[in-house]
Amino acid sequence: MGILKNHTSRTSVEQLSGKKIFANKKKLPKTKPGEFYIFDLINCTVQLKDNKIIGQIKKIDNFGAGDLLNVKTIKGKDFYMVGGM
């Protein structure tokens, strides 16, 4: 939930449908210990429980059913893994 400058009604916001909206990270609320923003995961290393590194998170997509983390492996292949686990 947020407030958009110069948009005071639902009707005025509807014109933004399908458009990208950007926020200044500095103005977001600070996270508590153990919390993070989903975009903080970009470029994080992905490793298995045995500490074997398999790649890095390159982007996060959400097609409506939840967050999917796009991982680029050390060998250069891309795959998705479910976020929020």
N, C-alpha and C positions, 0 to 999 in steps of 0.2 A: 504494500500500500504506500502511496506517495502522493505528492502534490506536484502538478505540472504548472510552471509559470505561464500565465496568460490563458489557462484553460480552467474555467470555473464551473463547467457543466459537463454532463455526460455527452451531450450533443457535440460540444466543441472538441472533446477528446476523440469522438468517433472518426474524425478526419485523419487521425494518426494510425488508424487500423492498418496493419501490414507494414508500417514504417519502423525503423530502428530508433530506439530511444536510449540516449546515453546519460549516465549519471557520473558526477564527479566523485571518485572513490574517497577523496578526503572528507566529503560531506556525509558519508554513510556512518551509521552508528558503529562504535568500536565493538569488536567481538570479545566475548568472555573467554577465559582459558578453556581450551578444548573445542571452541567453535571456530568456524571459518566461513568465508563466502565461497560459493562454488567456483567462482573464477580464480580463487587463490590456488586451485589445483592445477591450473595450466602450467606446464613445464615441470611438474613434480615427477619424481622417479617412481616407477611402478616396480615393486619387487615381490617375490613370493615369500611364503613363511620361512623358507630356508635361506632367505636373504639374497637369492639369485635375482639380479636385476634383469627385467624383461623389456623395459622401455620407458617412455615418457608420455604423460598426458598432453595431447596437442590441442584438443578442443573439447567442449562439452555441448552435446546436442540434446534437445528434448523434442520429440515428435508427438508428444501428448500423453505418453504412458510413463514418463519418468526420465530422469537424467541418464544419458549414455555418455561414458567417457571414451573418447577416441584416443587410442594408444598407438604410438609409433614404436615398433620394436627396434632393438639394437640392429637387427638385420634389415630394417627399412620397411617392413610390412606394417599395414594399419589394421587394427581390429577394434571393435567396440566391447566395452564391459559395462555392466550395470553399475550406476552410481548409488550412493546411499547405503552401502552394505557395511 
